[in-house]
């Protein structure tokens, strides 16, 4: 898989564009990787690198 990162900063639409970009990346991973355990690990790795995983886990516990 090849990821092209070309997101500029500064506009109000950036968070929505970034979320859309991440959704596309994750959908691509789910299409290309057949093993559900591997899919989960890849997605968890992406979220952990983004710093989202700890917040998400806290939200899901509450």
C-alpha positions as CSV (number, residue, x, y, z in Angstrom):
1,X,0.0,0.0,0.0
2,X,1.3,3.5,-0.8
3,X,0.1,6.5,1.2
4,X,0.5,9.9,-0.1
5,X,0.5,12.6,2.6
6,X,-0.2,16.0,1.2
7,X,-2.4,17.7,3.7
8,X,-1.7,21.4,4.3
9,X,-2.6,23.1,7.6
10,X,-4.4,26.2,8.5
11,X,-8.0,26.1,7.2
12,X,-11.1,25.3,9.2
13,X,-11.9,22.3,6.9
14,X,-8.7,20.6,7.7
15,X,-10.0,18.4,10.5
16,X,-12.8,17.1,8.3
17,X,-10.4,16.5,5.4
18,X,-7.9,14.7,7.7
19,X,-10.7,12.5,9.1
20,X,-11.8,11.7,5.5
21,X,-8.3,10.8,4.6
22,X,-7.9,8.5,7.6
23,X,-11.2,6.8,6.8
24,X,-10.0,6.1,3.3
25,X,-6.7,4.7,4.5
26,X,-8.4,2.4,7.0
27,X,-11.0,1.3,4.4
28,X,-8.1,0.4,2.0
29,X,-6.4,-1.6,4.8
30,X,-9.6,-3.5,5.4
31,X,-10.0,-4.3,1.7
32,X,-6.4,-5.4,1.2
33,X,-5.8,-7.4,4.4
34,X,-7.9,-10.6,4.7
35,X,-6.9,-11.6,8.3
36,X,-9.3,-9.8,10.8
37,X,-6.7,-10.0,13.6
38,X,-4.1,-8.4,11.3
39,X,-6.6,-5.7,10.3
40,X,-7.3,-4.9,13.9
41,X,-3.6,-4.7,14.7
42,X,-2.9,-2.4,11.8
43,X,-5.8,-0.1,12.7
44,X,-4.7,0.0,16.4
45,X,-1.2,0.9,15.3
46,X,-2.4,3.8,13.2
47,X,-4.6,5.1,16.0
48,X,-1.9,4.7,18.6
49,X,0.5,6.7,16.4
50,X,-2.1,9.4,16.1
51,X,-2.6,9.5,19.8
52,X,-6.2,8.5,19.5
53,X,-6.2,5.1,21.0
54,X,-5.9,6.1,24.7
55,X,-8.7,8.7,24.4
56,X,-10.9,6.2,22.5
57,X,-10.4,3.5,25.1
58,X,-11.3,6.0,27.9
59,X,-14.4,7.1,26.0
60,X,-15.5,3.5,25.5
61,X,-15.1,2.6,29.2
62,X,-17.3,5.5,30.3
